[in-house]
Amino acid sequence: MSSSENSFIATASEKDFSAQQRAQLLGEIAQSLLAAGVHGAGAHDAVAVAEKLLGVTVCRRLGIYRLPENFLLSVVMPVFNEARTIDEIIRRVRSCGIPVEIILVDDGSTDGSRAILEKFRSDADVTLIMHDTNQGKGAALKSGFSKLRGDVVLVQDADLEYDPSEYSRLIQPIVEGQADVVFGSRFKGDNQRVLYFWHSAGNKFLTLVSNVFTNLNLSDIETCYKVFRREIIQQIAPTLQEKRFGIEPELTAKVARIPGIRIYERPISYSGRTYAQGKKIGWRDGFRALWCILKY
């Protein structure tokens, strides 16, 4: 299935097909069209056939939808000492089935990540930004947000905790004109690695306090997967102040203050890692996040 066909099959809820099953379904329809003599058949034709067979309403509920012509997703990826995972996460992003540009921001890595990233510098779908010293995730995101070309912007960590095959379910409310911002919620997904109780409790507490101040009903403000219409994040980015993980509550608070903003949540899977595997956020970041909720 070619992403250049500007069509995609996405998930409407966590109970629908997996990303691989959705891609396989449209791929098989496209192959059937080719076998029937429809030359050049691809995802666009497969979506049309699915809509004819199932109806547009059923297709939408299954998450079968078309991307706008020349659609581009900007994936902003902060990197700090992720030499073990960077090649694989870039491969997964490129395999998501959606036209993407990948904005890689190395935040002063010392483990060989920078040398790995240099291999991608000349790739047409990659923008590479290098920080001389480690400044933090917030600083890396602000640098990445300054280089956007896409219609929709998504934040991706450089580890393997979050799955790019779920981009489709995350961008659908924005593509269909329902939302301006989408949060991926680890607490509403159906495939979560079981890890630290106090991390989970802390995340839920911070989300509760944030909701009190923003009057939102989010379930996971600390999620990596935050997706924006480009115009929204370009409005916010120049005002961002937090250099480390405080960026998560700051982004949430500043999004919430935009008049008429439409925010959706979508369930996501989560394969969390241990500290031995490279997890970086700690209890000090939790206290900073609480301060940021009160500040912003």
Backbone as JSON, one array per atom type, in Angstrom:
{
  "sequence": "MSSSENSFIATASEKDFSAQQRAQLLGEIAQSLLAAGVHGAGAHDAVAVAEKLLGVTVCRRLGIYRLPENFLLSVVMPVFNEARTIDEIIRRVRSCGIPVEIILVDDGSTDGSRAILEKFRSDADVTLIMHDTNQGKGAALKSGFSKLRGDVVLVQDADLEYDPSEYSRLIQPIVEGQADVVFGSRFKGDNQRVLYFWHSAGNKFLTLVSNVFTNLNLSDIETCYKVFRREIIQQIAPTLQEKRFGIEPELTAKVARIPGIRIYERPISYSGRTYAQGKKIGWRDGFRALWCILKY",
  "N": [[0.84, -1.2, 0.0], [0.64, 2.14, -0.91], [1.71, 5.11, 0.57], [1.62, 7.47, -0.77], [-0.71, 7.55, -2.12], [-2.43, 8.94, -0.65], [-4.47, 7.98, 1.01], [-5.88, 6.24, 3.77], [-6.29, 3.66, 6.2], [-7.75, 3.75, 9.32], [-8.0, 3.54, 12.93], [-11.02, 3.67, 14.76], [-11.55, 3.16, 17.38], [-10.12, 1.49, 20.28], [-11.02, -1.08, 20.05], [-11.18, -1.84, 17.48], [-9.74, -3.03, 14.31], [-6.26, -3.98, 14.31], [-3.39, -1.93, 13.45], [-1.81, -3.29, 11.59], [-3.61, -5.19, 10.58], [-5.48, -3.53, 9.4], [-4.0, -2.29, 7.39], [-3.4, -4.57, 5.91], [-5.94, -5.31, 5.05], [-6.73, -3.21, 3.26], [-4.64, -3.47, 1.5], [-5.12, -6.01, 0.41], [-7.53, -5.55, -0.91], [-6.65, -3.72, -2.81], [-4.88, -5.37, -4.25], [-6.7, -7.18, -5.29], [-8.08, -5.52, -7.04], [-6.05, -4.98, -8.86], [-5.67, -7.55, -9.87], [-8.02, -7.81, -11.19], [-7.61, -6.24, -13.31], [-7.47, -3.52, -12.97], [-5.35, -1.17, -13.4], [-2.64, 0.38, -11.64], [-3.91, 0.54, -9.24], [-4.42, 1.44, -5.87], [-4.23, 2.55, -2.44], [-6.16, 4.59, -2.46], [-8.1, 3.71, -4.32], [-8.81, 1.34, -3.04], [-10.01, 2.26, -0.66], [-12.23, 3.52, -1.8], [-13.58, 1.3, -2.86], [-14.12, -0.08, -0.47], [-15.83, 1.76, 0.78], [-17.95, 1.68, -0.99], [-18.83, -0.96, -0.72], [-19.33, -1.26, 2.05], [-20.43, 1.1, 2.93], [-20.26, 4.58, 3.74], [-20.63, 5.38, 6.42], [-20.21, 3.06, 7.99], [-17.58, 2.56, 7.27], [-16.27, 4.79, 8.38], [-16.67, 4.27, 11.1], [-15.17, 2.01, 11.36], [-12.8, 3.16, 10.87], [-11.84, 3.71, 8.35], [-10.6, 5.91, 6.16], [-9.86, 8.8, 4.08], [-6.9, 10.58, 3.38], [-6.3, 14.11, 3.04], [-5.42, 15.64, -0.1], [-1.96, 15.82, -0.8], [-1.26, 15.68, 1.87], [0.69, 15.98, 4.85], [2.43, 14.71, 7.61], [4.05, 15.98, 10.37], [6.55, 14.72, 12.33], [7.91, 15.18, 15.36], [10.82, 14.49, 17.0], [12.49, 14.24, 19.9], [15.81, 13.42, 20.92], [17.85, 11.77, 23.17], [20.58, 10.13, 24.11], [19.83, 7.57, 22.91], [20.88, 5.44, 21.44], [20.49, 2.7, 21.14], [17.92, 2.36, 20.18], [17.27, 4.14, 18.13], [17.55, 3.7, 15.32], [15.57, 1.74, 14.89], [13.18, 3.03, 15.73], [12.96, 5.1, 13.88], [12.65, 3.59, 11.56], [10.15, 2.44, 12.11], [8.5, 4.71, 12.21], [8.67, 5.56, 9.54], [7.33, 3.47, 8.41], [4.68, 3.79, 8.95], [2.67, 4.26, 7.16], [1.67, 6.72, 6.47], [2.23, 9.84, 4.85], [5.17, 11.37, 5.91], [7.26, 13.81, 7.55], [10.26, 13.74, 9.33], [11.43, 15.21, 12.15], [14.29, 15.34, 13.69], [15.76, 15.87, 16.78], [18.65, 16.07, 18.32], [19.63, 16.08, 21.63], [22.19, 16.76, 22.8], [23.43, 14.2, 23.03], [25.53, 11.54, 24.3], [26.16, 8.95, 23.81], [26.69, 7.89, 21.34], [24.51, 8.3, 19.75], [24.41, 10.6, 18.17], [26.17, 10.16, 16.02], [24.83, 8.09, 14.74], [22.48, 9.42, 13.99], [23.5, 11.23, 12.14], [23.68, 9.76, 9.82], [21.25, 10.05, 8.65], [21.02, 12.62, 7.78], [21.04, 13.64, 5.13], [18.71, 12.65, 4.07], [15.62, 12.99, 2.37], [13.23, 13.11, 3.78], [13.88, 13.89, 6.31], [14.68, 16.21, 8.87], [17.39, 17.42, 10.58], [18.45, 18.41, 13.74], [20.88, 19.63, 15.93], [21.72, 19.87, 19.29], [24.25, 21.35, 21.19], [24.69, 20.88, 23.88], [23.07, 19.06, 26.55], [19.81, 20.0, 27.04], [17.17, 19.37, 27.62], [13.89, 17.8, 27.25], [11.81, 19.61, 26.69], [13.15, 21.83, 25.6], [14.22, 20.64, 23.32], [11.89, 19.98, 21.91], [10.87, 22.55, 21.4], [12.82, 23.53, 19.65], [12.39, 21.74, 17.52], [9.75, 22.34, 16.81], [10.07, 24.68, 15.46], [10.65, 24.12, 12.86], [8.62, 23.14, 11.24], [6.75, 21.65, 8.56], [4.5, 20.19, 8.0], [0.93, 19.41, 7.87], [-0.26, 18.44, 10.13], [0.98, 17.92, 13.42], [2.98, 15.81, 15.37], [4.21, 14.46, 18.42], [6.91, 12.36, 19.08], [8.57, 10.06, 21.1], [11.99, 8.89, 21.25], [12.51, 6.35, 22.09], [11.14, 3.01, 22.36], [8.66, 2.96, 23.51], [6.25, 3.95, 22.64], [4.0, 3.39, 19.95], [4.34, 3.85, 16.56], [2.57, 2.78, 14.68], [0.1, 3.48, 15.49], [-0.45, 6.04, 14.72], [-2.44, 6.58, 12.88], [-4.95, 6.32, 14.23], [-4.68, 8.42, 15.94], [-4.51, 10.81, 14.43], [-6.92, 10.94, 13.08], [-9.3, 12.36, 14.16], [-8.47, 15.02, 13.73], [-7.93, 15.14, 10.97], [-10.51, 14.69, 10.0], [-11.75, 16.98, 10.76], [-12.79, 17.3, 13.31], [-11.3, 17.86, 15.57], [-8.77, 19.95, 17.11], [-6.6, 19.36, 18.61], [-5.15, 16.34, 19.77], [-4.86, 14.0, 22.34], [-3.05, 11.13, 23.16], [-4.07, 8.46, 25.14], [-2.69, 6.51, 27.63], [-4.04, 5.27, 29.62], [-6.44, 4.46, 28.7], [-6.05, 2.61, 26.81], [-5.62, -0.78, 25.44], [-3.46, -2.44, 25.66], [-1.04, -2.64, 27.63], [2.14, -2.49, 29.12], [2.87, -3.82, 32.29], [4.14, -2.01, 34.92], [5.5, 0.34, 37.01], [3.81, 1.07, 39.98], [3.73, 3.52, 41.44], [4.5, 5.39, 39.54], [2.31, 5.31, 37.81], [0.25, 6.08, 39.58], [1.2, 8.62, 40.23], [1.08, 9.92, 37.72], [-1.7, 9.92, 37.3], [-2.53, 11.49, 39.44], [-1.28, 13.97, 38.83], [-2.6, 14.52, 36.45], [-5.23, 14.8, 37.39], [-4.96, 17.11, 39.03], [-4.15, 18.96, 37.1], [-6.46, 18.96, 35.49], [-8.26, 20.16, 37.22], [-7.39, 22.81, 37.19], [-7.47, 23.47, 34.46], [-10.0, 22.85, 33.66], [-10.55, 20.71, 32.03], [-11.21, 17.27, 31.02], [-9.21, 15.32, 30.8], [-7.37, 12.19, 30.67], [-4.69, 11.61, 30.78], [-2.19, 13.56, 31.01], [0.53, 13.45, 30.87], [1.29, 11.97, 28.71], [3.3, 11.03, 25.9], [2.31, 11.16, 23.3], [1.04, 13.69, 21.79], [-0.89, 15.53, 19.62], [-1.23, 17.96, 17.09], [-2.98, 20.44, 15.17], [-1.07, 22.19, 12.78], [-1.18, 25.0, 12.91], [-2.01, 25.48, 15.51], [0.07, 24.58, 17.24], [2.12, 26.2, 16.33], [1.23, 28.62, 17.2], [1.5, 28.36, 19.94], [4.16, 27.55, 20.43], [6.25, 29.66, 20.44], [5.93, 30.69, 22.98], [6.69, 28.82, 24.83], [8.32, 27.7, 27.79], [9.38, 25.73, 29.47], [12.11, 23.56, 29.87], [12.62, 20.9, 30.42], [10.88, 17.93, 31.41], [8.69, 19.27, 32.29], [7.43, 20.37, 30.19], [5.19, 18.96, 29.39], [2.83, 19.43, 31.15], [2.84, 22.2, 30.7], [2.32, 22.52, 27.94], [-0.25, 21.39, 27.91], [-1.7, 23.16, 29.56], [-1.5, 25.55, 28.1], [-2.68, 24.94, 25.67], [-5.27, 24.5, 26.59], [-6.14, 27.06, 27.18], [-6.74, 28.31, 24.81], [-9.23, 29.96, 23.06], [-12.22, 28.29, 22.2], [-10.97, 25.88, 21.56], [-10.7, 22.53, 20.4], [-10.45, 19.5, 21.81], [-9.49, 16.15, 21.73], [-9.32, 12.77, 22.98], [-7.55, 9.74, 22.39], [-7.31, 6.2, 22.72], [-4.25, 4.51, 23.4], [-1.6, 2.08, 23.01], [1.01, 1.0, 25.27], [4.33, 0.44, 25.89], [6.1, 0.45, 28.31], [9.37, 1.2, 29.64], [12.01, 0.08, 31.86], [14.12, 1.63, 34.41], [16.62, 0.51, 34.15], [16.59, -0.04, 31.48], [16.76, 2.43, 30.4], [14.94, 4.46, 31.08], [14.14, 7.83, 31.83], [12.73, 9.83, 33.26], [12.08, 11.08, 36.56], [11.36, 11.25, 40.14], [11.79, 13.92, 40.83], [11.07, 15.26, 38.55], [8.35, 14.88, 38.64], [7.57, 16.54, 40.8], [8.31, 18.97, 39.68], [6.54, 19.03, 37.54], [4.13, 19.34, 38.9], [4.51, 21.91, 39.96], [4.57, 23.31, 37.53], [1.96, 22.99, 36.66], [0.61, 24.59, 38.5], [1.83, 27.02, 37.89], [1.34, 27.65, 35.16]],
  "CA": [[0.0, 0.0, 0.0], [1.49, 3.32, -1.05], [1.23, 6.28, 1.31], [1.45, 8.59, -1.7], [-2.08, 7.55, -2.62], [-3.16, 9.84, 0.22], [-5.6, 7.33, 1.64], [-5.4, 5.42, 4.86], [-7.3, 3.03, 7.04], [-7.38, 4.08, 10.68], [-8.83, 2.94, 13.96], [-11.94, 4.57, 15.44], [-11.43, 2.88, 18.81], [-9.15, 0.44, 20.55], [-11.63, -2.37, 19.81], [-11.17, -2.11, 16.05], [-8.59, -3.76, 13.79], [-4.92, -3.46, 14.55], [-2.85, -1.2, 12.3], [-1.36, -4.25, 10.59], [-4.79, -5.77, 9.95], [-6.1, -2.52, 8.55], [-3.16, -2.17, 6.2], [-3.57, -5.8, 5.14], [-7.26, -5.28, 4.41], [-6.7, -2.35, 2.08], [-3.7, -4.05, 0.54], [-5.77, -7.12, -0.3], [-8.5, -4.96, -1.84], [-5.88, -3.17, -3.93], [-4.4, -6.49, -5.05], [-7.86, -7.72, -6.03], [-8.34, -4.61, -8.14], [-5.01, -5.21, -9.86], [-5.95, -8.84, -10.5], [-9.18, -7.62, -12.06], [-7.2, -5.44, -14.45], [-7.48, -2.08, -12.66], [-3.92, -0.85, -13.27], [-2.32, 1.53, -10.79], [-4.78, 0.57, -8.07], [-3.72, 1.6, -4.6], [-5.06, 2.76, -1.27], [-7.3, 5.43, -2.81], [-9.11, 2.86, -4.93], [-9.25, 0.39, -2.04], [-10.95, 2.96, 0.2], [-13.45, 3.72, -2.58], [-14.28, 0.01, -2.91], [-14.63, -0.36, 0.87], [-16.98, 2.64, 1.01], [-19.06, 1.2, -1.82], [-19.31, -2.22, -0.18], [-19.75, -1.17, 3.44], [-21.06, 2.38, 3.21], [-19.34, 5.55, 4.34], [-20.78, 5.41, 7.87], [-19.53, 1.9, 8.56], [-16.14, 2.76, 7.07], [-15.77, 5.74, 9.38], [-16.63, 3.61, 12.4], [-14.02, 1.11, 11.3], [-11.61, 3.97, 10.75], [-11.37, 3.78, 6.97], [-10.77, 7.29, 5.71], [-8.89, 9.29, 3.1], [-6.14, 11.78, 3.73], [-6.38, 15.18, 2.04], [-4.36, 15.66, -1.11], [-0.67, 16.39, -0.37], [-1.19, 15.7, 3.32], [2.0, 15.66, 5.43], [2.48, 14.65, 9.07], [5.36, 16.31, 10.95], [6.84, 13.96, 13.54], [9.02, 15.83, 16.06], [11.39, 13.44, 17.85], [13.67, 14.56, 20.71], [16.69, 12.27, 21.11], [18.95, 11.91, 24.13], [21.17, 8.83, 24.47], [18.94, 6.49, 22.47], [21.6, 4.73, 20.37], [19.98, 1.34, 20.98], [16.57, 2.3, 19.6], [16.98, 5.2, 17.16], [17.34, 3.14, 13.98], [14.29, 1.03, 14.83], [12.04, 3.94, 15.82], [12.85, 5.79, 12.59], [12.07, 2.62, 10.63], [8.73, 2.3, 12.42], [7.81, 5.93, 11.78], [8.59, 5.53, 8.09], [6.45, 2.37, 8.01], [3.34, 4.01, 9.5], [1.69, 4.33, 6.08], [1.24, 8.1, 6.29], [3.35, 10.69, 4.43], [5.73, 12.03, 7.09], [8.6, 14.38, 7.68], [10.75, 13.42, 10.66], [12.31, 16.26, 12.66], [15.1, 14.74, 14.74], [16.47, 16.87, 17.57], [19.55, 15.46, 19.3], [19.78, 17.01, 22.74], [23.49, 16.59, 23.45], [23.7, 12.79, 23.34], [26.94, 11.17, 24.49], [26.28, 7.49, 23.71], [26.8, 7.49, 19.94], [23.28, 8.63, 19.01], [24.65, 11.65, 17.18], [26.77, 9.55, 14.83], [23.77, 7.35, 14.06], [21.59, 10.39, 13.38], [24.17, 11.85, 10.99], [23.41, 8.94, 8.64], [19.96, 10.44, 8.08], [21.01, 14.06, 7.53], [20.74, 13.97, 3.73], [17.44, 12.04, 3.64], [14.64, 14.02, 2.01], [12.13, 13.17, 4.75], [14.44, 14.14, 7.63], [15.36, 17.45, 9.27], [18.23, 17.08, 11.73], [18.87, 19.53, 14.57], [21.82, 19.18, 16.95], [22.04, 20.73, 20.43], [25.61, 21.09, 21.65], [24.62, 20.37, 25.25], [21.76, 18.57, 26.94], [18.95, 21.06, 27.58], [15.92, 18.8, 28.09], [12.88, 17.49, 26.23], [11.08, 20.82, 26.31], [14.0, 22.62, 24.71], [14.31, 19.93, 22.05], [10.62, 20.14, 21.2], [10.76, 23.93, 20.91], [13.65, 23.6, 18.45], [11.72, 21.0, 16.46], [8.54, 23.05, 16.39], [10.44, 25.82, 14.61], [10.99, 23.63, 11.52], [7.47, 22.36, 10.76], [6.16, 21.81, 7.22], [3.32, 19.35, 7.87], [-0.4, 19.89, 8.21], [-0.51, 17.97, 11.49], [2.25, 17.76, 14.13], [2.9, 14.76, 16.39], [5.43, 14.29, 19.2], [7.31, 10.96, 19.21], [9.81, 9.78, 21.82], [12.94, 8.11, 20.46], [12.56, 4.97, 22.56], [10.12, 2.17, 21.72], [7.52, 2.86, 24.41], [5.04, 4.35, 21.91], [3.97, 2.65, 18.68], [3.93, 4.68, 15.42], [1.46, 2.19, 13.91], [-1.14, 4.06, 16.0], [-0.63, 7.4, 14.24], [-3.71, 6.68, 12.16], [-6.05, 6.57, 15.15], [-4.47, 9.7, 16.59], [-4.74, 11.97, 13.55], [-8.23, 10.91, 12.43], [-10.2, 13.47, 14.53], [-8.01, 16.26, 13.12], [-8.13, 15.02, 9.52], [-11.94, 14.78, 9.72], [-12.26, 18.3, 11.14], [-13.46, 17.28, 14.61], [-10.42, 18.26, 16.66], [-7.57, 20.75, 16.88], [-5.54, 18.7, 19.37], [-5.5, 14.99, 20.22], [-3.97, 13.37, 23.31], [-3.12, 9.68, 23.26], [-4.16, 8.09, 26.55], [-2.21, 5.18, 28.02], [-4.95, 4.7, 30.61], [-7.64, 3.99, 28.01], [-5.64, 1.61, 25.83], [-5.89, -2.17, 25.79], [-2.23, -3.23, 25.6], [-0.12, -1.86, 28.45], [3.08, -3.23, 29.94], [2.7, -3.56, 33.72], [5.4, -1.59, 35.52], [5.6, 0.97, 38.33], [2.56, 1.58, 40.55], [3.8, 4.92, 41.84], [4.49, 6.2, 38.32], [0.92, 5.37, 37.35], [-0.49, 6.9, 40.53], [1.65, 10.0, 40.08], [0.51, 10.46, 36.48], [-3.13, 10.16, 37.49], [-2.66, 12.63, 40.34], [-0.93, 15.18, 38.09], [-3.69, 14.77, 35.5], [-6.35, 15.32, 38.16], [-4.69, 18.51, 39.43], [-4.2, 19.74, 35.86], [-7.86, 19.12, 35.07], [-8.89, 21.14, 38.13], [-7.0, 24.16, 36.77], [-7.81, 23.72, 33.05], [-11.4, 22.48, 33.45], [-10.64, 19.63, 31.05], [-11.39, 15.94, 31.63], [-8.21, 14.42, 30.23], [-6.98, 11.07, 31.52], [-3.24, 11.36, 30.74], [-1.51, 14.74, 30.48], [1.96, 13.17, 30.72], [1.52, 11.16, 27.52], [4.14, 11.56, 24.82], [1.54, 11.37, 22.07], [0.21, 14.88, 21.66], [-1.0, 15.81, 18.18], [-1.76, 19.31, 16.93], [-2.95, 21.14, 13.89], [0.17, 22.98, 12.76], [-1.44, 26.38, 13.32], [-2.15, 25.53, 16.96], [1.37, 24.48, 17.9], [2.9, 27.38, 15.97], [0.75, 29.69, 18.06], [1.96, 28.12, 21.31], [5.6, 27.26, 20.53], [7.12, 30.77, 20.85], [5.73, 31.03, 24.4], [7.08, 27.7, 25.69], [9.42, 28.04, 28.69], [9.93, 24.58, 30.17], [13.16, 22.9, 29.11], [12.64, 19.47, 30.68], [9.61, 17.25, 31.28], [7.61, 20.2, 32.6], [6.79, 20.76, 28.94], [3.9, 18.28, 29.23], [1.75, 20.25, 31.71], [2.81, 23.53, 30.09], [1.58, 22.39, 26.68], [-1.66, 21.14, 28.22], [-2.3, 24.39, 30.08], [-1.58, 26.6, 27.07], [-3.71, 24.5, 24.74], [-6.59, 24.66, 27.22], [-6.51, 28.47, 27.24], [-7.09, 28.82, 23.49], [-10.69, 30.0, 22.95], [-12.87, 27.42, 21.23], [-10.13, 24.74, 21.22], [-11.37, 21.23, 20.4], [-9.47, 18.51, 22.25], [-9.95, 14.77, 21.79], [-8.41, 11.73, 23.44], [-7.63, 8.44, 21.74], [-6.56, 5.19, 23.45], [-3.01, 4.03, 22.78], [-0.86, 1.07, 23.75], [2.2, 1.56, 25.93], [5.32, -0.57, 26.27], [7.02, 1.21, 29.15], [10.66, 0.57, 29.92], [12.52, 0.24, 33.21], [15.28, 2.51, 34.5], [17.76, -0.23, 33.61], [16.48, 0.03, 30.02], [17.01, 3.8, 29.95], [13.91, 5.44, 31.43], [14.84, 9.01, 32.33], [11.93, 10.68, 34.13], [12.18, 10.69, 37.96], [10.43, 11.9, 41.07], [11.98, 15.37, 40.79], [10.27, 15.76, 37.42], [6.97, 14.91, 39.1], [7.37, 17.77, 41.57], [8.38, 20.09, 38.73], [5.28, 19.03, 36.79], [3.11, 19.94, 39.78], [4.77, 23.36, 39.98], [4.19, 23.86, 36.23], [0.5, 23.06, 36.63], [0.23, 25.78, 39.26], [2.41, 28.2, 37.26], [0.78, 27.99, 33.85]],
  "C": [[0.88, 1.24, 0.0], [0.9, 4.49, -0.28], [0.99, 7.45, 0.39], [0.07, 8.63, -2.3], [-2.97, 8.45, -1.79], [-4.47, 9.26, 0.71], [-5.06, 6.45, 2.74], [-6.56, 4.81, 5.59], [-6.88, 3.2, 8.48], [-8.36, 3.48, 11.66], [-9.72, 3.99, 14.62], [-11.93, 4.34, 16.94], [-10.47, 1.73, 19.01], [-9.71, -0.95, 20.28], [-11.64, -2.74, 18.34], [-9.92, -2.89, 15.65], [-7.28, -3.14, 14.26], [-4.46, -2.72, 13.3], [-2.43, -2.16, 11.19], [-2.53, -4.88, 9.85], [-5.46, -4.79, 9.01], [-5.31, -2.36, 7.25], [-3.32, -3.39, 5.3], [-4.89, -5.8, 4.39], [-7.26, -4.43, 3.15], [-5.74, -2.89, 1.03], [-4.32, -5.18, -0.25], [-6.82, -6.61, -1.28], [-7.77, -4.41, -3.06], [-5.36, -4.27, -4.84], [-5.53, -7.11, -5.87], [-8.2, -6.83, -7.22], [-7.31, -4.8, -9.25], [-5.27, -6.52, -10.61], [-7.12, -8.74, -11.47], [-8.87, -6.71, -13.23], [-7.26, -3.95, -14.24], [-6.04, -1.67, -12.38], [-3.71, 0.4, -12.44], [-3.18, 1.62, -9.56], [-3.95, 0.66, -6.8], [-4.71, 1.87, -3.5], [-6.3, 3.59, -1.58], [-8.43, 4.6, -3.39], [-9.67, 1.87, -3.92], [-10.25, 1.02, -1.07], [-12.28, 3.16, -0.52], [-14.27, 2.43, -2.65], [-14.89, -0.31, -1.55], [-15.86, 0.49, 1.17], [-18.2, 2.18, 0.21], [-19.67, -0.06, -1.23], [-19.95, -2.07, 1.2], [-20.57, 0.07, 3.76], [-20.1, 3.29, 3.96], [-19.41, 5.53, 5.86], [-20.05, 4.26, 8.53], [-18.02, 2.06, 8.42], [-15.56, 3.72, 8.1], [-15.68, 5.09, 10.75], [-15.49, 2.61, 12.47], [-12.71, 1.88, 11.2], [-11.03, 4.0, 9.36], [-11.64, 5.18, 6.45], [-9.65, 7.68, 4.76], [-8.17, 10.52, 3.65], [-6.32, 12.84, 2.66], [-5.21, 15.09, 1.05], [-3.13, 16.39, -0.57], [-0.53, 16.5, 1.14], [0.21, 15.31, 3.79], [1.9, 15.73, 6.94], [3.9, 14.97, 9.52], [5.53, 15.56, 12.26], [8.09, 14.57, 14.19], [9.54, 14.85, 17.12], [12.62, 13.94, 18.61], [14.49, 13.3, 20.94], [17.75, 12.62, 22.15], [19.4, 10.53, 24.57], [20.23, 7.66, 24.17], [19.58, 5.68, 21.33], [21.02, 3.35, 20.1], [18.67, 1.27, 20.2], [16.36, 3.22, 18.41], [16.75, 4.66, 15.75], [15.96, 2.5, 13.86], [13.11, 1.98, 14.9], [11.87, 4.73, 14.53], [12.25, 4.86, 11.55], [10.57, 2.5, 10.86], [7.94, 3.52, 11.99], [7.64, 5.93, 10.27], [7.62, 4.46, 7.58], [5.0, 2.6, 8.44], [2.27, 4.11, 8.43], [1.15, 5.71, 5.78], [2.42, 8.91, 5.78], [3.88, 11.51, 5.61], [7.0, 12.79, 6.76], [9.01, 14.12, 9.12], [11.75, 14.5, 11.08], [13.02, 15.7, 13.87], [15.89, 15.82, 15.46], [17.34, 16.14, 18.59], [19.88, 16.48, 20.38], [21.06, 16.73, 23.52], [23.8, 15.17, 23.84], [25.2, 12.51, 23.44], [27.18, 9.67, 24.29], [26.43, 6.98, 22.28], [25.56, 7.77, 19.12], [23.55, 9.64, 17.9], [25.25, 11.09, 15.9], [25.74, 8.77, 14.04], [22.84, 8.32, 13.33], [22.19, 11.04, 12.14], [23.92, 11.06, 9.71], [22.14, 9.38, 7.92], [19.93, 11.89, 7.6], [20.6, 14.41, 6.1], [19.43, 13.37, 3.22], [16.39, 13.12, 3.44], [13.54, 14.17, 3.05], [12.61, 13.49, 6.16], [14.99, 15.55, 7.74], [16.11, 17.14, 10.56], [18.71, 18.35, 12.43], [19.75, 18.98, 15.68], [21.98, 20.24, 18.04], [23.44, 20.37, 20.93], [25.65, 20.49, 23.05], [23.2, 19.9, 25.54], [20.96, 19.67, 27.61], [17.63, 20.52, 28.11], [14.91, 18.63, 26.98], [12.14, 18.72, 25.76], [11.86, 21.68, 25.34], [14.12, 21.96, 23.34], [13.03, 20.07, 21.24], [10.48, 21.55, 20.63], [11.61, 24.12, 19.67], [12.96, 22.9, 17.27], [10.5, 21.71, 15.92], [8.85, 24.24, 15.47], [10.68, 25.42, 13.15], [9.83, 22.91, 10.84], [7.09, 22.7, 9.32], [4.81, 21.11, 7.09], [2.03, 20.04, 8.24], [-0.76, 19.58, 9.66], [0.84, 17.65, 12.12], [2.06, 16.76, 15.27], [4.24, 14.64, 17.09], [5.69, 12.8, 19.39], [8.59, 10.85, 20.02], [10.68, 8.85, 20.99], [13.16, 6.71, 20.99], [11.45, 4.19, 21.86], [8.9, 1.99, 22.62], [6.2, 3.13, 23.68], [5.12, 3.84, 20.48], [3.48, 3.53, 17.52], [2.82, 4.07, 14.55], [0.12, 2.76, 14.35], [-1.34, 5.5, 15.57], [-2.01, 7.58, 13.6], [-4.87, 7.01, 13.07], [-5.91, 7.93, 15.81], [-4.82, 10.89, 15.7], [-6.15, 12.02, 12.99], [-9.16, 12.05, 12.86], [-9.78, 14.81, 13.92], [-8.26, 16.24, 11.63], [-9.61, 15.21, 9.17], [-12.57, 16.07, 10.23], [-12.98, 18.34, 12.47], [-12.62, 17.92, 15.7], [-9.31, 19.17, 16.18], [-6.35, 20.1, 17.53], [-6.04, 17.33, 19.79], [-4.43, 14.51, 21.19], [-4.15, 11.86, 23.2], [-3.09, 9.27, 24.71], [-3.72, 6.66, 26.79], [-3.18, 4.5, 28.97], [-6.27, 4.26, 29.99], [-7.33, 2.93, 26.96], [-5.87, 0.2, 26.33], [-4.64, -3.05, 25.77], [-1.12, -2.45, 26.31], [0.84, -2.78, 29.19], [2.9, -2.84, 31.41], [4.05, -3.23, 34.32], [5.18, -0.95, 36.88], [4.27, 1.54, 38.81], [2.63, 3.07, 40.82], [3.92, 5.86, 40.64], [3.07, 6.4, 37.83], [0.1, 6.27, 38.26], [-0.11, 8.36, 40.41], [1.09, 10.65, 38.83], [-0.96, 10.8, 36.65], [-3.36, 11.35, 38.42], [-2.37, 13.93, 39.62], [-2.03, 15.53, 37.09], [-4.91, 15.34, 36.21], [-6.14, 16.78, 38.52], [-4.73, 19.41, 38.2], [-5.63, 19.99, 35.42], [-8.61, 20.12, 35.94], [-8.61, 22.56, 37.65], [-7.4, 24.48, 35.33], [-9.28, 23.5, 32.74], [-11.56, 21.53, 32.26], [-10.89, 18.31, 31.78], [-10.46, 14.93, 30.97], [-7.9, 13.29, 31.2], [-5.48, 10.86, 31.59], [-2.5, 12.56, 30.16], [-0.03, 14.48, 30.24], [2.28, 12.31, 29.51], [2.48, 11.84, 26.55], [3.29, 11.97, 23.63], [0.57, 12.53, 22.21], [0.26, 15.3, 20.2], [-1.74, 17.13, 18.0], [-1.96, 19.65, 15.46], [-1.75, 22.07, 13.91], [-0.06, 24.4, 13.27], [-1.51, 26.52, 14.84], [-0.78, 25.51, 17.63], [2.27, 25.66, 17.52], [2.47, 28.6, 16.78], [1.35, 29.58, 19.46], [3.48, 28.11, 21.42], [6.46, 28.44, 20.97], [7.02, 31.11, 22.33], [6.23, 29.96, 25.35], [8.34, 28.05, 26.5], [10.11, 26.83, 29.29], [10.94, 23.83, 29.3], [13.18, 21.39, 29.32], [11.23, 18.89, 30.54], [8.42, 18.1, 31.72], [6.88, 20.68, 31.37], [5.4, 20.14, 28.79], [2.75, 19.07, 29.87], [1.7, 21.66, 31.13], [2.04, 23.5, 28.78], [0.09, 22.23, 26.93], [-2.35, 22.42, 28.66], [-2.49, 25.43, 28.98], [-2.55, 26.22, 25.96], [-5.09, 24.8, 25.3], [-7.06, 26.11, 27.22], [-6.91, 29.05, 25.87], [-8.61, 28.82, 23.34], [-11.21, 29.06, 21.86], [-12.06, 26.18, 20.85], [-10.91, 23.44, 21.34], [-10.33, 20.15, 20.67], [-10.13, 17.13, 22.32], [-8.89, 13.91, 22.46], [-8.63, 10.46, 22.63], [-6.82, 7.42, 22.55], [-5.33, 4.75, 22.68], [-2.44, 2.9, 23.62], [0.39, 1.71, 24.35], [3.11, 0.43, 26.38], [6.42, 0.12, 27.07], [8.31, 0.46, 29.42], [11.07, 0.85, 31.37], [13.68, 1.24, 33.21], [16.53, 1.83, 33.95], [17.78, -0.19, 32.09], [16.61, 1.45, 29.5], [15.94, 4.81, 30.27], [14.55, 6.61, 32.17], [14.05, 9.82, 33.35], [11.98, 10.16, 35.56], [11.24, 11.49, 38.84], [10.59, 13.42, 41.08], [11.16, 15.99, 39.66], [8.79, 15.81, 37.79], [6.65, 16.17, 39.9], [7.43, 19.0, 40.67], [7.09, 20.19, 37.93], [4.17, 19.67, 37.62], [3.27, 21.45, 39.85], [4.33, 24.0, 38.66], [2.68, 23.97, 36.09], [0.02, 24.31, 37.35], [0.68, 27.07, 38.55], [1.66, 28.62, 36.03], [-0.75, 27.94, 33.79]]
}
